[in-house]
Amino acid sequence: MKSIQYPYLARLPKYIGRAIRDIRKQKQMTQKDLADVTGTSVKFISNVERGKETVQIDKVFVLLKALEIMIYLSSEPLNEKNNEH
């Protein structure tokens, strides 16, 4: 799999999950480590990282906070030339 270049534009849950997995691994954390820190389950983290669309967004934000991932929202149109996903 190609390395993610940041900033990383994501339009689908699977791309947010990919970034969570990438950064978790960069921090040398297992899914169990992240589950323990966030009070979630390994199954939940696996679902998020696989891009399952029915996960609870509030819990996804708990993962993002624990991994120190910042999300930016923009009303600007997406530029196809950027690192868009």
N, C-alpha and C positions, 0 to 999 in steps of 0.2 A: 504494500500500500504506500502511496506517495505521502511524503511528510506534509503536514498542514503548515501553510504559511499564514502568519497572523499580521494584521487583522484578518479575520476570517468571516466572510459574509455567508450566513446560513438562512435558507428559506424554508427548510423542511426539518422536522424533528430528527431525522436520521443524521443530519449534518451537525446538529447541536450535540447529539449523542456521540458522534465521532470526535468532536472537540473535547468533550468531557473525558472520553477514554484516553485521548492523546495526552491531555494535561495530567490526568491521574497517573498515567505511566511515566511521564516526565518527572513527576514527583515521587516515583518509585513506590506507589501505593497499590495495593491489591484492591479488588472490589470489596473484600471483607474489611480491609482497613477503612475504606471510605464509608462503608455501611456502619461500622462501629462509631466513627466520628460524627456521622449525621443522624444516627438513630433510625436509619432506614434498613432495608434488607438487601442482601446480595442479589436476590431475584429482581428487586426494583431497579437496582443499578444496572444490572444486565439488560433489563427491558429498555431503560433510557439509552444506554450505549448502543443498542440495536435499533433505536429509532422508533420504538413502539409509540404509536400516536395517542394512546389512551392513558398515558401516565398523568399523574397529578402535577400540574404546573407549580404549585406551591412547594412540593417536595423537590422538583427539579431546581428551583431557586436555592433550596438548602444545599444541594450538591454544588451548584455554581459558587455559592458563598464559601463553602468549605475548601474548594479548590482555588479560591481567589480569582475566579473568572469574571471578567466584566462584560456586560452586554450593553450595547449601544443601539438605540432605536433611531430611525431616521425617516423623514417623510420624503426624502430625495428618491428619485427613480433609481432603480438598480442599473448599474453600468455593466454591460456584458463583458467588458474588457477587464474588469476587476476580478479578484479571486472569489468569484461568486459561486455559491452552491445552492 
